[in-house]
Amino acid sequence: MAMVDNFSNRLYSPASEIDIESLFLQARQLIFQGQILEAYKLFNEYIKNTLSADEQCRYWDGSDLRGGRLYIFDEWLFIDRTFGNHSELIGLGDYLQYARYFSFLAKLDSQITIKCNQALHRLFRYNFPNLTFTADKPTCYDYLFFGCSLPAVFSSISSKPYLKASQPIYLPKTDKLRIGICWAASVKMRSIPLKAFEPILKLSNCEFWAIQKGNALAELAEYSHRLNHIELQDFDHTAAVVNELDLIISVDTSVAHLAGSIGKPVWVLLPLDADARWGSNTTQTDWYSTMRLFRQPEQDNWATPISEVSLALKQLV
């Protein structure tokens, strides 16, 4: 999460904050109800109304750009009248999810610059060579648009794979089912202690690989005899590794989105209070055709979904 000073001047009155916040809440409710495209149109209005007057005038409405320069930005204002407004960056998983719309952007008569985390650049540049990806805000542009609002403009959702690694990686051959495990996310409530995966890691005829970065790798020491590990670089490299595996089992994090975006079977373990994008009480998602959802029945109970995953795995091996 990043804090930005100039956001404090973007809203005009406490009354307008209430109205703008209601757009966000309505959009979230519509997503839970499965009305995804309608939700994104409301969310897009929310984003537009948090911008300055000048930015609102230049906010793209989906019409012909006539050669104008379009800047896709990655920072948005979250209105919270209880704890205070703050800005947030689009998450890595979010950008992987909305990258399905980059092919539409590439067809526009415009110079498109997309601001996103550098770890995504190599993967995105390979798949969308006509677009410009940068870690910095461009100095000149004619229009701007928020990266997470792209569904509101293109009004479609396709679950077909849309990304691939630039270079293959070849792991040693095996007759076992190769499974990638990602157990930690940047959001604590989405993370699961690696120890909780023991019922899965004990299964025979499976070869397990840790698809994990960061401090959570410290948990590997106890399970090095069951979990192989390769040092992951950026998302292009990770996509190549994931492509070599048969299945990914992941918490709700960027690895899950990456696997879905390249068409790899991925089973996602969701907390009770899951992100709205995953709907409610469903095991499938419109976003990825190869994804299966396993949900917590109550808070802090990861044993149940882990048991369900273990049972499903036994049926495969």
C-alpha positions in Angstrom: 0.0 0.0 0.0 1.3 3.4 -0.9 0.3 6.8 0.5 0.0 9.7 -1.8 -0.3 13.3 -0.5 -2.1 14.8 -3.5 -5.1 12.5 -3.0 -6.2 14.6 -0.1 -7.2 17.4 -2.5 -9.2 15.2 -4.9 -12.5 15.0 -3.0 -14.6 18.1 -2.7 -16.7 17.6 0.4 -17.6 15.0 3.1 -21.0 14.7 1.4 -19.4 13.7 -1.9 -17.3 11.1 -0.1 -20.5 9.4 1.1 -21.9 9.3 -2.5 -18.7 8.1 -3.9 -18.3 5.4 -1.2 -21.7 4.1 -2.0 -20.6 3.4 -5.6 -17.9 1.2 -4.3 -20.2 -0.7 -1.9 -22.8 -1.2 -4.6 -20.2 -2.5 -7.0 -18.9 -4.9 -4.4 -22.4 -6.2 -3.8 -23.1 -6.7 -7.5 -19.9 -8.8 -7.8 -21.0 -11.1 -5.0 -24.3 -11.5 -6.9 -22.5 -12.5 -10.1 -23.3 -9.3 -12.0 -19.7 -8.7 -12.8 -19.8 -6.3 -15.8 -22.5 -4.1 -14.1 -20.3 -4.0 -11.0 -17.2 -2.9 -12.9 -19.2 0.0 -14.5 -20.1 1.2 -11.0 -16.5 0.7 -9.8 -15.2 2.7 -12.8 -17.5 5.5 -11.8 -16.2 5.3 -8.3 -12.6 5.6 -9.6 -13.4 8.5 -11.9 -15.1 10.4 -9.0 -12.0 10.2 -6.8 -9.9 12.0 -9.4 -9.2 15.7 -9.7 -11.3 17.8 -12.0 -8.5 17.9 -14.6 -8.1 14.1 -14.4 -11.8 13.6 -14.7 -11.9 15.6 -17.9 -9.1 13.4 -19.4 -10.5 10.1 -18.1 -11.1 7.8 -21.0 -14.7 6.8 -21.7 -13.9 4.0 -24.2 -14.4 6.1 -27.3 -12.0 6.5 -30.2 -8.7 7.8 -29.0 -7.9 9.3 -32.4 -4.2 8.7 -31.9 -4.1 10.3 -28.4 -1.7 8.9 -25.8 -3.4 6.7 -23.2 -1.9 6.2 -19.7 -3.1 3.2 -17.7 -2.5 4.0 -14.1 -2.2 1.6 -11.1 -3.0 3.7 -8.0 -6.5 4.3 -6.6 -8.1 6.1 -3.7 -9.8 3.9 -1.1 -12.4 6.0 0.7 -12.7 5.0 4.4 -14.5 7.6 6.5 -13.7 5.6 9.7 -10.0 5.1 9.4 -9.2 7.8 6.8 -8.8 7.8 3.0 -5.7 6.2 1.6 -4.3 5.2 -1.8 -3.5 1.6 -2.9 -1.5 0.2 -5.8 -3.0 -2.5 -8.0 -1.8 -5.9 -6.7 0.3 -8.2 -8.8 -2.5 -10.7 -9.0 -4.9 -8.0 -10.0 -2.8 -6.9 -13.0 -2.3 -10.5 -14.0 -6.1 -10.9 -14.0 -6.8 -7.7 -16.0 -4.0 -8.4 -18.5 -6.6 -10.4 -20.5 -7.7 -6.9 -21.8 -4.3 -5.8 -22.9 -4.8 -7.4 -26.3 -7.8 -5.1 -26.8 -5.7 -2.1 -25.8 -3.1 -3.2 -28.4 -5.6 -2.9 -31.2 -6.4 0.8 -30.4 -5.1 3.6 -32.6 -3.1 5.0 -29.7 0.2 5.0 -27.9 -0.6 3.0 -24.7 1.6 3.2 -21.6 0.8 0.9 -18.7 2.3 1.6 -15.3 2.9 -1.6 -13.3 5.4 -3.4 -11.0 8.7 -4.2 -12.7 8.4 -7.9 -11.9 5.6 -8.1 -14.5 7.4 -6.2 -17.3 9.2 -9.1 -19.0 6.1 -11.3 -19.1 3.9 -8.5 -20.3 6.3 -7.1 -22.9 6.7 -10.6 -24.5 2.9 -11.1 -24.7 2.0 -7.5 -25.7 4.9 -6.1 -27.7 2.9 -3.2 -29.0 2.3 -1.8 -25.5 4.7 0.2 -23.3 5.2 -1.0 -19.7 6.9 1.2 -17.1 7.4 1.5 -13.4 7.0 5.3 -13.6 4.2 7.7 -14.5 4.8 9.0 -18.0 5.5 12.7 -18.3 3.1 13.3 -21.3 -0.3 11.7 -22.0 -3.7 12.8 -23.3 -6.0 10.4 -21.6 -5.8 8.2 -18.5 -7.6 5.1 -17.3 -7.5 2.8 -14.3 -6.0 -0.7 -14.9 -8.6 -2.5 -12.8 -11.5 -0.8 -14.6 -10.8 -2.3 -18.0 -13.8 -4.8 -17.8 -16.1 -1.7 -17.7 -14.8 -0.5 -21.1 -14.5 -3.8 -23.0 -17.6 -5.4 -21.5 -16.5 -9.0 -21.8 -15.0 -11.8 -19.7 -13.1 -14.6 -21.4 -11.7 -17.5 -19.3 -9.3 -18.6 -22.1 -5.5 -18.5 -21.4 -3.9 -15.3 -22.5 -0.3 -15.3 -21.2 2.8 -17.5 -21.8 6.4 -17.4 -20.7 9.0 -16.0 -23.1 11.4 -18.9 -22.6 10.7 -22.6 -21.5 12.3 -24.2 -18.5 12.7 -28.0 -18.4 12.6 -29.8 -15.1 14.0 -33.3 -14.7 11.6 -36.0 -16.1 9.4 -37.9 -13.6 6.4 -40.3 -13.7 4.9 -38.6 -10.7 2.2 -35.9 -10.6 4.1 -32.6 -10.4 2.3 -30.2 -8.0 3.3 -26.6 -7.2 2.5 -25.3 -3.7 2.1 -21.6 -2.8 1.1 -21.1 0.8 1.7 -17.5 1.7 0.2 -14.2 0.4 0.9 -10.6 1.2 -2.5 -10.5 3.1 -2.2 -12.5 6.3 -5.7 -13.9 6.4 -5.2 -15.4 2.9 -2.0 -17.2 4.0 -1.8 -20.7 5.4 1.1 -22.2 7.5 3.0 -24.7 5.4 2.5 -27.2 8.2 -1.2 -27.3 7.4 -0.3 -28.8 4.0 1.1 -32.0 5.6 -1.9 -34.2 4.6 -1.2 -33.2 1.0 2.6 -33.5 1.2 2.3 -37.0 2.6 0.6 -38.3 -0.6 2.6 -40.7 -2.6 3.1 -40.6 -6.4 3.4 -36.8 -6.2 6.3 -34.5 -6.6 5.9 -31.2 -4.9 7.5 -27.9 -5.8 7.5 -24.7 -3.7 6.2 -21.8 -5.9 6.9 -19.2 -3.2 9.0 -16.1 -2.5 9.7 -14.0 0.5 9.9 -14.7 4.2 7.6 -17.7 3.9 10.5 -19.7 2.4 11.9 -20.0 5.9 9.2 -22.6 6.5 10.8 -24.8 3.8 13.6 -26.1 6.1 11.3 -28.6 7.8 9.9 -29.9 4.5 12.9 -29.9 2.2 12.6 -33.7 1.9 9.2 -33.3 0.3 9.2 -29.9 -1.3 11.6 -29.1 -4.2 12.5 -25.5 -4.6 13.7 -23.3 -7.5 14.7 -19.7 -6.9 12.0 -17.7 -8.7 12.9 -14.5 -10.5 10.3 -12.4 -12.1 6.8 -13.5 -13.3 8.1 -14.5 -16.7 10.4 -17.0 -15.1 7.7 -18.1 -12.7 5.3 -18.7 -15.6 7.9 -21.0 -17.2 8.3 -23.0 -14.0 4.5 -23.2 -13.5 4.1 -24.4 -17.1 6.3 -27.5 -16.3 3.9 -28.6 -13.5 0.7 -30.6 -13.7 -1.2 -28.7 -11.0 -0.9 -25.6 -8.8 -2.4 -25.5 -5.3 -2.3 -21.9 -4.1 -3.7 -19.5 -1.6 -5.4 -16.3 -3.1 -2.3 -14.6 -4.4 -0.5 -13.7 -7.7 0.6 -17.3 -8.3 -3.0 -18.4 -8.6 -3.8 -15.7 -11.2 -0.6 -16.5 -13.1 -1.5 -20.2 -13.3 -5.0 -19.4 -14.5 -3.7 -16.9 -17.0 -1.5 -19.5 -18.7 -4.2 -22.2 -18.6 -2.6 -24.4 -15.9 -5.0 -26.3 -13.6 -5.0 -24.4 -10.3 -6.8 -25.1 -7.0 -7.2 -22.0 -4.9 -7.7 -22.1 -1.1 -9.9 -19.2 -0.1 -10.5 -17.7 3.4 -14.1 -17.3 4.8 -14.1 -13.6 3.9 -12.8 -14.1 0.4 -12.3 -11.3 -2.1 -15.5 -10.3 -3.9 -14.1 -11.4 -7.3 -14.5 -15.0 -6.3 -18.3 -14.7 -5.6 -19.8 -16.8 -2.9 -20.5 -20.5 -2.4 -19.1 -21.4 -5.8 -16.3 -23.8 -6.8 -15.8 -22.2 -10.3 -15.0 -18.7 -11.5 -15.8 -16.9 -14.8 -12.2 -15.5 -14.8 -10.3 -18.8 -15.3 -11.5 -22.0 -16.9 -8.8 -24.1 -15.2 -9.4 -22.9 -11.7 -11.2 -24.7 -8.9 -12.1 -22.9 -5.6 -11.9 -24.5 -2.1 -13.4 -22.4 0.7 -13.0 -22.1 4.4 -16.3 -23.1 6.2 -15.4 -20.9 9.1 -12.6 -18.5 10.1 -9.3 -20.1 11.0 -10.4 -23.5 9.7 -8.0 -24.5 7.0 -8.2 -28.2 7.9 -11.5 -28.6 6.0 -10.4 -27.2 2.6 -7.0 -28.9 2.9 -8.8 -32.2 3.5 -11.0 -31.6 0.4 -7.9 -30.9 -1.7 -6.2 -34.0 -0.4 -9.2 -36.1 -1.3 -9.4 -34.6 -4.7 -5.7 -35.3 -5.2 -6.1 -38.9 -4.3 -8.6 -39.3 -7.1 -6.0 -38.0 -9.5 -3.2 -40.2 -8.4 
